[in-house]
């Protein structure tokens, strides 16, 4: 008889929820993770610390209050790294305690160490002392997550040339910084350091940034970041990064040289699978360390599942949690519904970006007619109260059945606001529901009513002329 009904390798969002779901079903469950990584990358170097850092930046710089109190307004003049990390360390510590408590409360065994496969049902646990012990399980879930991808040609030192994990351990706020990669992580850190007063240069080999987002929203973000003295170098590739006593020199293939105190690479993520000995379990990963799964998160070996970032897109904490639950339910024959196709995306730049559904470009490419309704924060009483003159909400509405095809938000609270649109879309609601609904006043949620009225007024004009 195996030691456990389910063994989970990794305690990040996907691993936690898989383990807890299996325990709630009455099964014997164990989790394996390094003692310093309980909660996974999400808690220690990813989602939680970066978003907490963002809140500290916004608070200490007073950035969001400058429209009200003047461009020189600043809560703390000389912001140090310790000012920024104090809040981060507090939140991370509390979150780790919560996760340990949840695992303990559900009688889930937590083993400190790293795991590797010995055979399809057995994992060798290497403890901190170096001692190894074997753990067997009927079902195994791989939830090991990812690490930042590092180009072999770059000599990282973790202080002046770093990846997104090292950036949280900076000794001081750099006066100037080069960020290589204009993806989600790169742009989040670019906006944070720009808000702190660093002169940031973003280098991206593609022609633009965040191409999953609405074009108008991205233009608004670029305008805002340029206002904070961010320089963009699109269509450029880094040839070399040199470290000198007085700083770094980033040399582009076009011949440009960019001096800076620090360089941060944000060049994608690599699955943490190279030490799992996957071949012993009859599995293999692709060149990015990712594992292929089916719609139930099963690998090629039916009793071994993989969830979270290690399986690739969308690689979000929120989706990883649902994947973990689904895998556990499927493993034990519990009914499990498919994850809803409407997945909200949140990007914690300054200001925030969030969206659900399709963009204007996608709808145009698919020859789907739509009308646009827009609400701008500066026209809302709540927008004036909080001092956000940049924010906006955009609704994409079908002229035929008046359903919502996409919702795009930019500004304060965007990642919270988006769920109203998600709920309406998920329930098959129409723009008319938003027109007739009563929203608290003054709130940012009222932007839905304003945008809905804008869209329906345009639709009425079309009907008047066409009819």
C-alpha positions as CSV (number, residue, x, y, z in Angstrom):
1,X,0.0,0.0,0.0
2,X,1.5,3.4,-0.9
3,X,2.3,5.9,1.8
4,X,-0.1,8.5,0.5
5,X,-3.1,8.8,-1.8
6,X,-1.7,12.0,-3.3
7,X,1.8,13.4,-3.1
8,X,2.3,17.0,-4.3
9,X,5.7,18.3,-5.3
10,X,5.7,22.1,-4.7
11,X,3.6,24.2,-2.3
12,X,2.8,27.2,-4.6
13,X,-0.8,28.2,-5.4
14,X,-1.4,25.1,-7.6
15,X,0.2,22.6,-5.2
16,X,-1.5,24.1,-2.1
17,X,-5.0,23.9,-3.7
18,X,-4.5,20.4,-5.1
19,X,-3.4,19.1,-1.7
20,X,-6.2,20.8,0.2
21,X,-8.8,19.7,-2.3
22,X,-7.6,16.1,-2.0
23,X,-7.6,16.3,1.8
24,X,-11.1,17.7,1.9
25,X,-12.1,14.6,0.0
26,X,-10.8,12.5,2.8
27,X,-7.5,11.3,1.3
28,X,-4.0,10.9,2.8
29,X,-2.0,13.8,1.3
30,X,1.6,15.0,1.5
31,X,3.4,18.1,0.1
32,X,7.2,18.3,-0.6
33,X,8.9,21.7,-0.8
34,X,12.1,23.4,0.4
35,X,11.8,24.8,3.9
36,X,12.5,28.3,2.7
37,X,10.0,28.1,-0.1
38,X,6.7,27.1,1.6
39,X,4.1,28.9,-0.5
40,X,6.3,28.7,-3.6
41,X,7.7,31.3,-5.9
42,X,4.4,33.2,-5.8
43,X,4.9,34.0,-2.1
44,X,8.6,34.5,-1.9
45,X,9.8,36.1,-5.2
46,X,6.8,36.5,-7.4
47,X,3.2,37.7,-7.1
48,X,3.0,38.6,-3.4
49,X,6.3,40.4,-2.8
50,X,6.2,42.3,-6.1
51,X,2.6,43.5,-5.5
52,X,3.4,44.4,-1.9
53,X,6.5,46.3,-3.2
54,X,4.2,48.2,-5.6
55,X,1.9,49.2,-2.7
56,X,4.9,50.5,-0.7
57,X,6.1,52.4,-3.8
58,X,2.7,54.1,-4.3
59,X,2.4,55.0,-0.6
60,X,5.9,56.3,0.0
61,X,6.2,58.2,-3.2
62,X,2.8,59.8,-3.0
63,X,2.6,59.3,-6.7
64,X,-1.2,58.9,-6.9
65,X,-1.8,62.1,-4.9
66,X,0.3,64.5,-7.1
67,X,-2.7,65.6,-9.1
68,X,-4.2,66.9,-5.9
69,X,-1.1,68.2,-4.0
70,X,1.3,69.1,-6.8
71,X,4.1,67.3,-8.7
72,X,6.6,67.8,-5.9
73,X,4.4,65.9,-3.3
74,X,6.2,63.0,-1.7
75,X,5.4,61.2,1.5
76,X,9.1,60.3,2.2
77,X,11.9,62.2,0.5
78,X,14.8,59.7,0.7
79,X,13.2,56.3,0.2
80,X,15.5,53.4,1.0
81,X,15.3,49.7,0.0
82,X,14.7,48.9,3.7
83,X,11.6,51.2,3.6
84,X,10.3,49.2,0.7
85,X,11.1,45.7,1.9
86,X,9.9,46.1,5.5
87,X,6.3,45.8,4.3
88,X,7.1,43.0,1.9
89,X,8.8,40.9,4.6
90,X,5.8,41.4,6.9
91,X,3.3,40.3,4.3
92,X,5.4,37.3,3.1
93,X,5.8,36.1,6.7
94,X,2.1,36.3,7.4
95,X,1.3,34.5,4.2
96,X,3.7,31.6,4.9
97,X,2.0,31.3,8.4
98,X,-1.4,31.1,6.8
99,X,-0.3,28.4,4.3
100,X,1.4,26.3,7.0
101,X,-1.8,26.6,9.1
102,X,-4.0,25.5,6.2
103,X,-1.9,22.5,5.5
104,X,-1.8,21.5,9.2
105,X,-5.5,22.1,9.7
106,X,-6.3,19.7,6.8
107,X,-3.8,17.1,8.2
108,X,-1.5,17.3,5.2
109,X,2.0,16.1,5.8
110,X,4.6,18.8,4.9
111,X,8.1,17.4,4.1
112,X,11.0,19.8,4.0
113,X,13.3,19.1,1.1
114,X,13.4,18.5,-2.7
115,X,11.9,15.6,-4.6
116,X,12.9,13.5,-7.5
117,X,11.3,10.5,-9.2
118,X,12.6,7.0,-8.6
119,X,9.7,5.4,-10.5
120,X,6.2,6.5,-11.5
121,X,4.8,6.0,-8.0
122,X,7.8,6.8,-5.9
123,X,9.6,10.1,-5.0
124,X,12.9,10.4,-3.3
125,X,12.9,13.2,-0.7
126,X,16.2,14.8,-0.1
127,X,16.1,16.6,3.2
128,X,18.2,19.6,4.2
129,X,20.7,17.4,6.0
130,X,21.3,15.5,2.7
131,X,19.5,12.4,4.0
132,X,17.2,10.7,1.5
133,X,13.9,8.8,2.1
134,X,11.4,7.3,-0.2
135,X,7.7,8.4,-0.4
136,X,5.2,6.5,-2.5
137,X,1.8,7.7,-3.7
138,X,-1.1,6.5,-5.7
139,X,-1.3,9.9,-7.5
140,X,1.4,12.6,-7.9
141,X,1.0,16.2,-8.7
142,X,4.0,18.2,-10.1
143,X,3.6,21.9,-9.1
144,X,7.2,23.0,-9.0
145,X,6.7,26.3,-10.8
146,X,9.3,28.3,-12.7
147,X,12.4,30.4,-12.3
148,X,13.5,33.4,-14.4
149,X,15.2,32.4,-17.7
150,X,18.8,33.6,-17.9
151,X,20.7,34.0,-21.2
152,X,24.0,32.1,-21.1
153,X,25.8,35.1,-22.6
154,X,25.1,37.3,-19.6
155,X,27.1,37.2,-16.3
156,X,24.5,37.7,-13.6
157,X,25.8,38.8,-10.2
158,X,22.5,39.4,-8.5
159,X,23.4,43.0,-7.5
160,X,24.1,45.0,-10.7
161,X,23.0,42.5,-13.3
162,X,20.0,40.6,-12.1
163,X,16.8,38.8,-12.9
164,X,13.3,39.4,-11.4
165,X,14.1,37.3,-8.3
166,X,17.2,39.2,-7.4
167,X,15.6,42.6,-7.8
168,X,13.9,42.2,-4.5
169,X,17.3,42.0,-2.8
170,X,18.7,45.3,-4.1
171,X,20.9,47.1,-1.7
172,X,19.7,50.6,-2.8
173,X,17.3,52.2,-5.3
174,X,19.3,52.6,-8.5
175,X,19.5,56.1,-10.0
176,X,19.3,54.5,-13.5
177,X,18.2,51.1,-14.7
178,X,17.9,49.1,-17.9
179,X,15.1,46.5,-18.1
180,X,15.5,43.9,-20.8
181,X,12.1,42.6,-21.8
182,X,8.8,44.5,-22.0
183,X,6.6,41.7,-20.9
184,X,4.3,41.7,-17.8
185,X,7.1,41.4,-15.2
186,X,9.4,43.8,-17.0
187,X,6.7,46.5,-17.3
188,X,5.6,46.1,-13.7
189,X,9.1,46.7,-12.4
190,X,9.8,49.5,-14.9
191,X,6.8,51.4,-13.6
192,X,7.8,50.8,-10.0
193,X,11.3,52.0,-10.3
194,X,10.2,55.0,-12.5
195,X,7.9,56.0,-9.7
196,X,10.8,55.8,-7.3
197,X,12.7,58.3,-9.5
198,X,15.0,55.9,-11.3
199,X,15.8,56.7,-14.9
200,X,14.5,53.6,-16.6
201,X,15.3,52.4,-20.2
202,X,13.2,49.4,-21.5
203,X,14.8,47.3,-24.2
204,X,12.5,45.0,-26.2
205,X,13.2,43.1,-29.4
206,X,9.6,43.2,-30.5
207,X,8.0,46.2,-32.0
208,X,5.8,46.9,-28.9
209,X,4.9,45.8,-25.5
210,X,2.1,43.8,-23.8
211,X,0.6,42.8,-27.1
212,X,-2.1,40.8,-25.3
213,X,-3.7,44.1,-24.2
214,X,-5.9,46.7,-25.8
215,X,-3.9,49.1,-28.0
216,X,-5.5,52.2,-26.5
217,X,-4.7,51.0,-23.0
218,X,-1.1,50.3,-23.9
219,X,-0.8,53.8,-25.5
220,X,-2.1,55.3,-22.3
221,X,0.4,53.3,-20.2
222,X,3.3,54.4,-22.5
223,X,2.3,58.0,-22.2
224,X,2.1,57.7,-18.5
225,X,5.5,56.0,-18.2
226,X,7.2,58.5,-20.6
227,X,5.9,61.2,-18.3
228,X,7.9,59.4,-15.6
229,X,11.0,59.6,-17.8
230,X,11.0,56.0,-19.0
231,X,12.7,55.5,-22.4
232,X,11.6,52.7,-24.7
233,X,14.0,51.0,-27.2
234,X,11.7,48.7,-29.2
235,X,13.0,46.5,-32.0
236,X,16.4,46.3,-30.3
237,X,18.3,43.3,-29.1
238,X,21.0,43.2,-26.4
239,X,24.4,42.1,-27.7
240,X,26.3,42.3,-24.4
241,X,26.1,43.7,-20.9
242,X,29.4,44.9,-19.4
243,X,30.0,45.5,-15.7
244,X,32.4,48.3,-14.8
245,X,33.4,49.9,-11.4
246,X,31.1,52.9,-12.1
247,X,28.1,50.8,-13.3
248,X,26.9,48.8,-16.2
249,X,27.0,49.3,-20.0
250,X,24.3,47.6,-22.1
251,X,25.4,47.3,-25.7
252,X,22.7,46.8,-28.3
253,X,23.1,45.1,-31.6
254,X,22.3,48.4,-33.4
255,X,25.5,49.8,-31.7
256,X,23.7,51.9,-29.0
257,X,25.3,51.9,-25.6
258,X,23.2,52.5,-22.5
259,X,24.9,53.3,-19.2
260,X,23.1,52.5,-16.0
261,X,23.6,51.6,-12.3
262,X,21.8,48.3,-12.8
263,X,20.4,45.9,-15.4
264,X,17.4,43.6,-14.9
265,X,16.5,40.8,-17.3
266,X,12.9,39.8,-17.7
267,X,13.3,37.3,-20.5
268,X,10.6,34.7,-19.7
269,X,10.5,31.8,-17.3
270,X,12.0,28.4,-17.2
271,X,10.2,25.4,-15.7
272,X,11.7,23.9,-12.5
273,X,11.9,20.4,-13.8
274,X,15.6,19.7,-14.5
275,X,16.1,18.0,-11.0
276,X,13.0,15.9,-11.0
277,X,14.4,13.0,-13.0
278,X,11.2,13.0,-15.1
279,X,12.5,10.2,-17.2
280,X,12.3,7.8,-14.2
281,X,8.6,8.4,-14.3
282,X,8.2,8.1,-18.0
283,X,7.9,11.8,-18.6
284,X,9.8,14.6,-20.4
285,X,9.8,18.4,-20.5
286,X,10.3,20.7,-23.4
287,X,13.3,23.1,-23.8
288,X,11.6,25.6,-21.5
289,X,11.1,23.0,-18.8
290,X,7.4,22.8,-19.3
291,X,5.3,19.6,-19.0
292,X,2.5,18.8,-21.5
293,X,-0.9,17.9,-19.9
294,X,-4.5,17.2,-21.2
295,X,-7.7,19.1,-20.3
296,X,-7.7,17.3,-16.9
297,X,-4.1,18.3,-16.2
298,X,-2.9,14.7,-16.6
299,X,0.5,14.1,-18.0
300,X,1.3,11.2,-20.4
301,X,1.4,9.0,-17.3
302,X,-2.3,9.0,-16.2
303,X,-1.8,9.1,-12.4
304,X,0.7,11.9,-12.6
305,X,-0.7,15.4,-12.9
306,X,1.0,18.8,-13.5
307,X,-0.4,22.2,-12.6
308,X,0.6,25.9,-12.5
309,X,3.4,27.7,-14.2
310,X,5.3,24.4,-15.0
311,X,2.6,23.7,-17.7
312,X,3.0,27.1,-19.3
313,X,0.3,29.7,-20.3
314,X,-1.5,31.4,-18.7
315,X,0.9,30.9,-15.7
316,X,-1.1,33.0,-13.2
317,X,-1.6,32.3,-9.5
318,X,-5.3,32.5,-9.9
319,X,-5.5,29.9,-12.8
320,X,-2.9,27.7,-11.0
321,X,-5.2,27.4,-8.0
322,X,-8.1,26.2,-10.2
323,X,-5.9,23.8,-12.0
324,X,-4.8,22.3,-8.7
325,X,-8.3,21.8,-7.5
326,X,-9.4,20.3,-10.9
327,X,-6.5,17.9,-10.9
328,X,-7.2,16.6,-7.4
329,X,-10.9,16.2,-8.2
330,X,-10.2,14.3,-11.4
331,X,-7.6,12.1,-9.7
332,X,-10.2,10.8,-7.2
333,X,-13.1,10.6,-9.6
334,X,-15.0,13.6,-8.4
335,X,-17.2,15.6,-10.8
336,X,-15.2,18.5,-12.1
337,X,-16.3,21.3,-14.4
338,X,-14.1,22.9,-17.1
339,X,-12.5,26.2,-16.0
340,X,-14.6,29.0,-17.5
341,X,-13.1,30.4,-20.7
342,X,-13.4,34.0,-19.5
343,X,-10.1,34.4,-17.6
344,X,-9.4,37.9,-16.3
345,X,-5.9,39.2,-16.8
346,X,-4.4,41.6,-14.2
347,X,-1.1,43.5,-14.8
348,X,0.1,45.5,-11.8
349,X,1.9,48.3,-13.6
350,X,1.4,51.8,-12.3
351,X,-1.4,52.4,-13.2
352,X,-3.0,48.9,-13.2
353,X,-4.3,47.2,-16.3
354,X,-6.9,44.5,-16.4
355,X,-9.1,43.0,-19.0
356,X,-11.4,40.1,-19.8
357,X,-12.7,38.9,-23.2
358,X,-11.4,40.0,-26.6
359,X,-9.6,43.2,-27.8
360,X,-10.7,45.5,-30.6
361,X,-7.9,44.1,-32.8
362,X,-9.0,40.5,-32.2
363,X,-12.6,41.3,-33.0
364,X,-11.7,43.2,-36.2
365,X,-9.4,40.3,-37.3
366,X,-12.3,37.9,-36.7
367,X,-14.8,40.2,-38.6
368,X,-17.0,40.6,-35.5
369,X,-18.8,43.9,-35.4
370,X,-18.7,45.9,-32.1
371,X,-19.4,49.2,-30.6
372,X,-17.2,50.9,-28.0
373,X,-18.4,52.6,-24.8
374,X,-15.8,54.5,-22.7
375,X,-15.8,56.1,-19.3
376,X,-12.9,58.2,-18.1
377,X,-12.0,58.4,-14.4
378,X,-11.5,62.2,-14.6
379,X,-15.3,62.5,-15.5
380,X,-16.3,60.5,-12.4
381,X,-16.7,62.1,-8.9
382,X,-14.7,59.2,-7.4
383,X,-11.9,59.7,-9.9
384,X,-11.6,63.3,-8.8
385,X,-11.6,62.4,-5.1
386,X,-8.8,59.9,-5.5
387,X,-6.9,62.1,-7.9
388,X,-6.7,59.6,-10.9
389,X,-7.0,61.6,-14.1
390,X,-5.5,58.8,-16.3
391,X,-7.9,55.9,-15.6
392,X,-10.5,54.6,-18.1
393,X,-12.9,51.8,-18.6
394,X,-13.8,50.5,-22.1
395,X,-16.7,48.2,-23.0
396,X,-16.8,46.4,-26.4
397,X,-20.5,45.6,-27.2
398,X,-22.1,43.4,-29.8
399,X,-24.6,45.5,-31.9
400,X,-26.6,42.4,-32.6
401,X,-27.5,40.9,-29.2
402,X,-26.0,43.7,-27.1
403,X,-23.8,41.3,-25.1
404,X,-20.3,42.3,-23.9
405,X,-17.5,41.1,-26.0
406,X,-14.6,42.5,-24.0
407,X,-14.0,44.8,-21.0
408,X,-10.7,46.7,-20.6
409,X,-9.7,48.8,-17.7
410,X,-6.7,51.1,-17.0
411,X,-6.2,52.9,-13.7
412,X,-6.7,52.7,-10.0
413,X,-8.4,49.5,-8.9
414,X,-8.6,48.1,-12.4
415,X,-7.9,44.5,-11.3
416,X,-10.8,44.7,-8.9
417,X,-13.2,46.5,-11.2
418,X,-12.8,44.0,-14.0
419,X,-14.7,41.3,-12.1
420,X,-18.0,43.2,-12.6
421,X,-17.6,42.9,-16.3
422,X,-16.5,39.3,-16.0
423,X,-19.6,38.5,-14.0
424,X,-21.9,40.1,-16.5
425,X,-20.2,38.4,-19.4
426,X,-20.1,35.0,-17.7
427,X,-23.9,35.2,-17.0
428,X,-24.6,36.3,-20.6
429,X,-25.7,39.7,-19.6
430,X,-26.2,42.7,-21.9
431,X,-25.1,46.3,-21.9
432,X,-28.7,47.1,-21.0
433,X,-28.2,45.5,-17.6
434,X,-25.4,48.0,-16.8
435,X,-27.5,50.9,-18.1
436,X,-30.4,50.0,-15.8
437,X,-28.3,48.9,-12.8
438,X,-27.8,51.3,-9.8
439,X,-24.2,51.7,-8.7
440,X,-23.1,53.3,-5.4
441,X,-22.1,57.0,-5.8
442,X,-19.4,58.1,-5.8
443,X,-17.5,54.9,-6.9
444,X,-15.2,53.8,-9.7
445,X,-17.8,51.0,-10.4
446,X,-20.1,53.7,-11.7
447,X,-17.8,53.8,-14.7
448,X,-19.7,50.7,-16.0
449,X,-22.9,52.7,-16.2
450,X,-21.2,55.7,-17.9
451,X,-19.5,53.4,-20.5
452,X,-22.7,51.5,-21.0
453,X,-24.6,54.7,-21.7
454,X,-21.9,55.8,-24.1
455,X,-22.2,52.5,-26.0
456,X,-26.0,52.5,-26.1
457,X,-26.1,56.1,-27.3
458,X,-23.9,55.2,-30.2
459,X,-26.0,52.1,-31.0
460,X,-29.1,54.3,-30.9
461,X,-27.6,56.7,-33.5
462,X,-26.8,53.8,-35.8
463,X,-30.4,52.5,-35.5
464,X,-31.8,56.0,-36.1
465,X,-29.8,56.6,-39.3
466,X,-30.0,53.0,-40.6
467,X,-33.7,52.6,-39.6
